[in-house]
Amino acid sequence: MREAASASPARARPVSVLQGQGLVSSAFLNPTLSRREREQRVQPTFHIAPPAWASDPALLAVLAALPQARMVGGCVRDAIAGRSVADVDLATPEPPDAVTRALRDAGLKVVPTGLQHGTVTAVSGGRGYEVTTLRRDESTDGRHATVAWTGDWREDAARRDFTINAMSMSRDGGVWDYFGGAQDLAAGLVRFVGDPAARIAEDYLRVLRFFRFQARYGVGPPDPAALQALRGGVPGLARLSPERVWSELKRILATPDPRGAVALMAELGVLPALLPPPLDPARLARLVAAGALPEPLLRLLALCPAAGAPLAEALRMATNERDRLLALHGPAPAPDMDDNALRRLLADAPPGAVPGRAWLAQADTPDVGANGWPALHVRLAALPRPRFPLAGRDALALGVPAGPAVGVLLAGVRDWWTAGGCLADAAACRAELARQAAAGRD
């Protein structure tokens, strides 16, 4: 359910009071900042009605142990957008050792998941909450950063990728938005924090992250400054590991409608830098328009129609993903096939492969009758995948000697079974097995 936003301004409390209550780091009292700048960094930019998940007792237990912490990143963005939130991440000006002590003193389990980056995971109510110390980048190499701790929330926000991801929120719905992220979110604009080229040079994975957020949140023309920087960042994509590339591509392809983002990736030269030719964004667009489920592997194969094992290797897919990709490459069903032919295809393919092939075939020939493809999808959903009912023990029970002869005999019976539309039951198959075994002895 969408959370209603409130336009009422925050009730300001003096900085000295907040510091005395332990709610603000002394770093905010930097004497080089004007009083107005200090107050702006302490007071929220605006308030929203706290989302329901912010009242979760498990989260409140973590916040009670870390009173200076705020919720950051995607959970804040999606709370403002009225979207569901899967994970809640926190940040705090306290260093990791102080965070660890405070959480343990509160009786919470602490897992040191990324101490070199200032991150620990607080386990509360059976769920994990990542807590990261505010940071600034000391140096970057195009993928990784050497960081130092800071007590300045704005400095930490300035190192984030996009304005919509750079906001932080207190438990009562106070939002700190230093770079106009809420305005960009409302406008559907994915905008880098600061200089886009500099942000990309710090971490070239941000090129792919841009398209992921563009696919989910972008509305209308993309930011022109971002487009120029993205095109210039294409050579840096070679620094990314295949596993990270595939991880981001999966997220892009899993969005409800990736067509615009993928077309933009092709236009800017990003896709050719990542995937083998030929590439067919128009085929992917037809697949999405047809209503196929948002399965990343299916969409990837629509985009790379000639891909197979080389693509799986190039992206270093997991074995199960590779097998699924290769299974989608087999013979496709057609609307004019009868049920016997469809059952044969289903019997010879792994689960789910034939329906996926049907969607890909529809993307190739979308104009096959007004109801041809929709009717085929319904038929495939209604047909159970046939399973050949015999095994080696059935041949052995007939006295067939163990060895290659068993496999040859079973293959012959299976051919008979598939020729009949995969309809014969176990008893009929055993009878055919006995007949072929007897014929082989004659």
C-alpha positions in Angstrom: 0.0 0.0 0.0 1.4 3.4 -0.9 2.5 5.5 2.1 1.1 9.0 2.1 3.7 11.8 2.2 3.4 14.7 4.5 4.4 18.2 3.5 4.6 19.4 7.1 8.1 20.8 7.9 10.4 19.2 10.5 10.3 20.7 14.0 13.9 21.8 14.4 15.8 21.2 17.6 19.0 23.1 18.4 22.2 21.3 17.4 23.6 21.5 20.9 20.5 19.6 22.2 20.9 16.9 19.6 24.5 16.5 20.4 23.8 16.3 24.1 21.2 13.5 23.4 23.8 11.6 21.3 21.8 12.1 18.2 24.4 14.0 16.2 28.1 13.5 15.8 30.5 16.3 16.9 31.7 16.3 13.2 28.6 18.2 12.4 29.9 21.1 14.5 32.8 21.7 12.1 33.8 25.3 12.8 34.6 25.8 9.1 30.8 25.5 8.3 28.4 28.4 8.7 25.6 28.1 11.2 23.1 27.7 8.3 25.2 24.9 6.7 25.4 23.1 10.1 21.7 23.3 10.7 20.9 22.1 7.2 23.0 19.0 7.8 21.3 18.3 11.1 17.7 19.1 10.2 15.7 16.9 7.8 15.0 18.3 4.3 11.3 17.1 4.7 9.2 14.5 6.4 7.1 11.7 5.1 4.6 9.5 7.0 6.8 6.7 8.4 6.3 3.6 6.4 4.8 0.6 8.2 8.1 -1.4 8.0 9.9 1.3 10.0 7.9 0.2 13.0 9.1 -3.4 12.8 10.2 -4.3 16.3 13.3 -6.0 14.9 14.4 -2.8 13.2 13.5 -0.7 16.2 15.8 -2.9 18.3 18.7 -2.0 16.0 17.9 1.7 16.0 17.6 1.7 19.7 21.1 0.3 20.0 22.4 2.9 17.5 20.5 6.2 18.1 22.6 8.1 15.6 21.8 5.7 12.8 19.5 6.4 9.8 18.0 4.3 7.1 19.7 4.8 3.8 19.7 4.0 0.1 17.0 1.9 -1.6 14.6 1.6 1.3 14.4 5.4 1.6 14.0 5.8 -2.1 11.2 3.2 -2.3 9.5 4.5 0.8 9.2 7.9 -0.8 8.1 6.3 -4.1 5.5 4.1 -2.3 7.1 0.9 -3.5 7.6 -2.3 -1.5 10.9 -2.6 0.4 12.8 -5.8 0.6 15.9 -4.8 2.6 16.6 -2.1 5.1 20.2 -0.8 5.3 21.5 1.6 7.9 24.3 4.1 8.2 25.8 5.7 11.3 28.7 8.1 12.0 30.0 5.7 14.6 33.1 3.6 13.7 32.6 -0.1 13.2 34.1 -1.1 16.6 31.7 1.2 18.4 28.8 -0.1 16.3 29.7 -3.7 17.2 30.0 -2.9 20.9 26.7 -1.1 21.0 24.8 -3.9 19.2 26.3 -6.6 21.4 25.5 -4.6 24.5 21.9 -4.6 23.3 22.0 -8.4 23.0 22.0 -8.5 19.2 24.2 -10.8 17.1 26.8 -9.0 15.0 28.3 -10.5 11.8 31.5 -8.7 10.4 30.3 -8.9 6.8 32.6 -6.1 5.4 34.7 -4.5 8.0 37.2 -3.1 5.4 34.2 -1.1 4.1 32.9 -0.3 7.5 29.9 -2.7 7.3 28.6 -5.1 9.9 25.3 -7.0 9.9 23.1 -6.8 12.9 20.8 -9.8 13.3 17.5 -8.9 14.9 14.3 -10.9 14.9 15.9 -13.4 12.6 16.7 -10.8 9.9 19.9 -9.1 8.9 20.4 -5.4 8.8 23.6 -4.0 7.2 25.0 -1.2 9.2 27.8 0.9 7.5 29.9 3.7 9.0 29.7 6.9 7.1 32.6 7.0 4.6 34.5 9.1 2.2 36.6 7.8 -0.7 40.4 8.2 -0.2 41.2 6.6 -3.6 39.4 4.7 -6.4 40.6 2.4 -9.2 37.5 2.2 -11.4 36.0 -0.7 -9.4 37.0 -0.5 -5.8 37.6 2.3 -3.3 39.8 2.8 -0.3 37.7 4.5 2.3 38.0 6.5 5.5 35.4 7.0 8.1 33.6 10.4 8.4 31.0 11.9 10.7 29.5 14.0 7.9 26.3 12.6 6.4 26.5 14.9 3.4 30.0 13.7 2.6 28.9 10.1 2.7 25.9 10.9 0.5 28.1 12.7 -2.0 30.0 9.4 -2.7 26.8 7.5 -3.7 25.9 6.9 -7.3 22.6 8.5 -8.0 20.6 11.3 -6.3 17.6 8.9 -5.7 19.9 6.6 -3.8 21.6 9.3 -1.7 18.8 10.0 0.8 18.7 9.0 4.4 15.7 8.8 6.8 15.1 8.7 10.5 12.7 6.3 12.2 10.1 9.1 12.4 10.1 9.8 8.6 12.6 12.7 8.6 14.4 12.6 5.2 17.8 14.2 4.5 18.0 14.9 0.7 21.2 16.8 0.0 21.1 16.5 -3.8 17.5 16.7 -4.9 16.8 13.0 -5.0 13.1 13.2 -4.2 12.5 15.7 -6.9 14.4 13.5 -9.4 12.4 10.5 -8.2 9.1 12.3 -8.8 10.3 13.4 -12.3 11.5 9.9 -13.2 15.1 11.2 -13.7 18.1 9.0 -12.9 20.8 11.6 -12.2 24.3 11.0 -11.0 25.4 12.7 -7.8 27.8 15.4 -8.9 29.9 14.9 -12.1 28.7 11.8 -14.0 32.0 11.1 -15.6 33.8 11.3 -12.2 31.2 9.0 -10.6 31.7 6.4 -13.4 35.5 6.6 -13.3 35.3 5.7 -9.6 33.4 2.5 -10.4 32.5 1.4 -13.9 29.8 -0.9 -12.6 27.8 2.3 -12.3 27.3 2.3 -16.1 25.2 -0.8 -15.7 23.6 0.3 -12.5 22.4 3.4 -14.4 20.4 1.3 -16.8 19.0 -0.8 -14.0 17.6 2.2 -12.3 16.6 3.8 -15.6 14.5 0.7 -16.3 12.8 0.8 -12.9 12.5 4.5 -12.2 13.2 6.4 -15.5 10.4 8.3 -17.2 10.9 10.4 -20.3 14.2 11.5 -21.8 17.4 10.4 -19.8 19.7 13.0 -18.3 21.9 14.4 -21.1 24.9 14.7 -18.9 24.6 11.1 -17.9 24.3 9.9 -21.5 27.5 11.6 -22.5 29.4 10.1 -19.5 27.9 6.7 -20.1 29.2 6.6 -23.7 32.6 7.7 -22.5 32.6 5.0 -19.8 32.1 2.1 -22.2 35.9 1.2 -22.5 36.0 0.9 -18.7 33.5 -2.0 -18.8 36.4 -4.3 -19.7 37.5 -4.0 -16.1 34.4 -5.6 -14.7 34.3 -9.3 -14.0 31.9 -11.4 -16.1 30.1 -12.5 -12.9 29.3 -8.8 -12.0 28.3 -8.0 -15.5 25.8 -10.9 -15.6 24.5 -10.0 -12.1 23.6 -6.5 -13.3 22.3 -7.7 -16.6 20.0 -10.1 -14.8 18.6 -7.2 -12.7 18.1 -5.1 -15.8 16.3 -7.9 -17.7 14.2 -8.8 -14.6 12.6 -5.3 -14.5 8.9 -5.2 -15.6 9.8 -3.4 -18.9 13.5 -3.3 -19.9 12.9 -2.3 -23.5 13.8 1.4 -23.3 16.9 0.7 -21.1 18.1 -2.0 -23.4 17.6 0.0 -26.5 19.6 2.8 -24.9 22.4 0.4 -24.0 22.6 -0.6 -27.6 22.5 3.0 -28.8 25.4 4.0 -26.5 27.6 1.0 -27.4 27.2 -0.7 -24.0 25.6 -3.9 -25.3 28.3 -4.6 -27.9 30.9 -4.2 -25.2 29.3 -6.9 -23.1 27.6 -9.5 -25.3 28.6 -11.4 -28.5 26.9 -10.5 -31.8 24.3 -10.6 -33.3 22.2 -8.5 -30.9 18.5 -8.1 -31.5 16.9 -5.5 -29.1 13.8 -5.5 -31.4 13.3 -9.2 -30.8 13.5 -8.6 -27.0 10.9 -5.8 -27.4 8.5 -8.2 -29.2 9.0 -10.8 -26.4 8.1 -8.3 -23.7 5.2 -6.9 -25.7 3.8 -10.4 -26.1 3.5 -10.7 -22.4 6.2 -13.4 -21.6 7.1 -13.6 -17.9 10.1 -11.4 -16.9 12.6 -14.3 -16.8 16.2 -12.9 -17.4 17.5 -16.0 -19.2 14.5 -16.0 -21.6 15.0 -12.3 -22.3 18.7 -12.7 -22.7 18.2 -15.3 -25.4 15.7 -13.1 -27.1 18.3 -10.4 -27.2 21.1 -12.7 -28.3 19.3 -15.2 -30.6 22.4 -17.1 -31.7 23.9 -17.4 -28.2 24.4 -20.6 -26.4 27.3 -22.2 -24.6 29.7 -19.4 -25.6 27.5 -16.8 -24.0 27.1 -18.9 -20.8 30.9 -19.2 -20.7 31.4 -15.5 -21.4 29.2 -14.5 -18.5 30.4 -17.3 -16.3 26.9 -18.4 -15.5 26.1 -20.9 -12.8 25.6 -24.5 -14.0 21.9 -24.4 -13.6 21.6 -21.2 -15.5 23.8 -22.5 -18.3 21.7 -25.7 -18.6 18.5 -23.6 -18.7 19.9 -21.3 -21.4 20.9 -24.3 -23.5 17.5 -26.0 -23.0 15.7 -22.9 -24.3 17.7 -23.4 -27.6 15.9 -26.6 -28.7 13.0 -27.2 -31.1 10.1 -24.8 -30.7 6.4 -25.6 -30.7 4.0 -24.0 -33.2 0.4 -23.1 -32.9 -0.6 -25.7 -35.5 0.9 -28.7 -33.7 -1.4 -31.3 -32.2 -1.2 -32.4 -28.6 0.8 -35.5 -29.5 3.5 -33.4 -31.1 3.5 -31.1 -28.1 3.8 -34.0 -25.7 6.8 -35.3 -27.6 8.5 -31.9 -27.3 7.7 -31.7 -23.6 9.0 -35.3 -23.0 12.3 -34.5 -24.6 13.0 -31.2 -22.9 13.7 -30.1 -19.3 10.8 -28.7 -17.3 9.8 -25.2 -18.5 11.9 -25.3 -21.6 9.2 -25.8 -24.2 6.9 -23.0 -23.0 10.0 -20.7 -23.1 10.7 -21.8 -26.6 7.1 -20.9 -27.6 7.6 -17.4 -26.3 10.8 -17.0 -28.3 9.1 -18.4 -31.4 6.3 -15.9 -31.0 8.9 -13.1 -30.8 10.1 -14.3 -34.2 6.7 -14.7 -35.9 4.2 -12.6 -33.8 1.6 -12.5 -36.6 0.6 -16.2 -36.7 -3.1 -15.8 -36.4 -5.0 -13.7 -34.0 -5.3 -16.3 -31.3 -2.6 -18.8 -32.4 0.1 -18.0 -29.9 -2.2 -17.3 -26.9 -4.0 -20.5 -27.5 -0.7 -22.4 -27.7 0.4 -21.0 -24.4 -2.8 -22.1 -22.8 -2.5 -25.6 -24.2 1.1 -26.0 -23.0 0.2 -24.9 -19.5 -2.6 -27.5 -19.4 -0.4 -30.4 -20.7 1.6 -32.3 -18.1 5.1 -33.0 -19.0 5.2 -36.8 -19.9 7.7 -39.0 -18.2 8.8 -42.3 -19.7 7.6 -44.9 -17.1 10.3 -47.5 -17.5 13.9 -47.9 -16.1 16.7 -50.3 -16.3 15.2 -52.6 -13.6 12.3 -53.3 -15.9 14.6 -54.8 -18.5 16.6 -56.7 -15.9 13.4 -58.2 -14.5 12.8 -59.8 -18.0 16.2 -61.5 -17.8 18.0 -59.0 -20.1 21.7 -59.1 -19.1 23.1 -56.0 -17.5 25.1 -53.9 -20.0 24.6 -51.9 -23.2 21.7 -54.2 -24.3 19.5 -52.7 -21.5 20.0 -49.2 -22.8 19.4 -50.2 -26.4 16.2 -52.0 -25.5 14.9 -49.1 -23.4 15.6 -46.6 -26.2 13.6 -48.7 -28.6 10.6 -48.8 -26.3 10.9 -45.1 -25.7 10.8 -44.5 -29.4 7.6 -46.5 -29.6 6.2 -44.5 -26.6 7.0 -41.1 -28.2 5.6 -42.2 -31.6 2.3 -42.8 -29.9 2.2 -39.3 -28.4 3.7 -40.3 -25.0 0.3 -41.7 -23.9 1.1 -45.4 -23.2 1.2 -46.1 -19.4 3.7 -48.3 -17.5 1.8 -51.5 -18.1 1.6 -50.9 -21.9 5.3 -50.0 -22.0 6.3 -53.1 -20.1 4.3 -55.2 -22.6 6.1 -53.5 -25.5 9.4 -54.0 -23.6 8.7 -57.8 -23.4 7.8 -57.9 -27.0 10.9 -56.2 -28.2 13.1 -58.3 -25.8 11.6 -61.5 -27.2 12.0 -60.2 -30.8 15.7 -59.5 -30.0 16.2 -63.1 -28.8 14.6 -64.7 -31.9 
